[in-house]
Amino acid sequence: MDDADLGRMLGRNVAVASGKGGVGKTSTAVNVAAAAAGMGLAVLVVDVDGQGSTAEDFGAHARPGSPAATGNDHGRGFLGALLDGSEPPVVAARKGIDWVPGGNYLNVLNGAAGPARHGDLRAAARSCLAGLSARYDLVLVDCPPGNSVLQEIGLAVSGHVLVPVGADTASSVAALLNIGPQVRQVREQCNPGLRWLGFFEWGVDVTATRVARILRARLDGVDKVPRLEDQEGRITVRWSRAVAQACRERGLTVAELAAELAKSRAETAAALAGDYARLTRAVIGAIIQQEG
């Protein structure tokens, strides 16, 4: 299989990536997957992070006996697939959402020595995920923060890059600037079809209007990474500590939590679910537009 074939098969894979941790990469991957599945799409989530945080969002810890709990191998199957060239095992995390778990087994790859070895791992990842990815309408790849072999793998197996940025102005701008060179490097070395979907503001306090204005002014000065927008303008995802905590405690997506809670507490969750639905429509629309 040549690079062009691999590129086509990986073309609807979206790397959710950043140069900084704690900016909502895992929450974005899981909740965009949930929103897309709710629209009737077949979705795959691939966890390329050694922390394996998608397991928690899918309920592996909160719901013992659930598919996410019983199928969570902490990245062991994914590691084996990368090393022997097979397809990784897939877990049915939700209706319409399949999942390749990540976790601590993958951390051994960060010790891979030398650029040549990194290139081998990127090539192996593209090969082992291409056929699997082609069976889905959308694939979300949850990448680790920072400059690591695992993030290179996540970018190598994707056709698009989506970057959440947090409300911490200085570090968010720095993280946004840092991801650009890594995307360019992967594009030049192994994945020429890798494209920007852009960045969006995640964890926005809708009451902190002054902070939001400062953040947006700084982000508007970043010209290396485009901003993801739709017909209504900038894409933002609000922040609610209570909703985030409840989702993790119950092992639910935001939309599932909104459906489960009493009305008084569901309003915030429903608004947040609406943010993710809007983000999902923007992502799908941008992919279709780029496919031309």
Secondary structure, DSSP 8 states (H G I E B T S, - for coil): --HHHHHHHTTTEEEE--SSSSSSHHHHHHHHHHHHHHTT--EEEEE--TT-THHHHTTTTTSTTSHHHHH--TTHHHHHHHHHT-----EEEETTEEEE---GGGGGGGG--HHHHHHHHHHHHHHHHHHHHTTSSEEEEE--SSS-HHHHHHHHT-SEEEEEE-S-HHHHHHHHHHHHHHHHHHHHHT-TT-EEEEEEEEEE-TT-HHHHHHHHHHHHT--SS-B-EETTEE-EEE--HHHHHHHHHHT--HHHHHHHS-HHHHHHHHHHHHHHHHHHHHHHHHHHHHH-
